[in-house]
Amino acid sequence: MDKSSIEWTEATCRSCRVMLTTENRVEPGRLLCKKCKNKRMRLAYIPKGPPGRRGWLVPTRDGDKKQARRRINYLVEQGLIPRPDDLPCMDCADEIFSKQSRHEYDHARGYDSENQLYVEPVCARCHRQRGEAHCVN
């Protein structure tokens, strides 16, 4: 046999031992059929979590009001905590269905990193009064 002639051998898939043709081969030189490669890729797939803000992954910062508010808004968007309008006011017990005033979440314990997720639902009027009382002290 001279070295100039190429001798073709029939290749088979490493996984399923099916004969490889030009139609079912992934790429030349690879000994995998398309079906086995797809199966391998499906097994290696890692599903992503629910869509959300990447800011949630940032470590908490003490006293950061913006970050604390974003975290609460994210929890409401994802449905992990109810909307504040669906809850009665903690101070004046303004009913849910009266809809006379808008309800908001108040960071009652402050914006420290350990208290960023502690909030109380209050109506806008009581929230303003809490803010004024906090500023006076």
Secondary structure, DSSP 8 states (H G I E B T S, - for coil): --TTS------B-TTT--B--TTTBSSTT---BHHHHHHHHHHH---------GGGGS---TT-HHHHHHHHHHHHHTTSS--GGGS--TTT---TTT-SS-EEEE-TT-S-GGGTT--EEEEHHHHHHHHHHHHH-
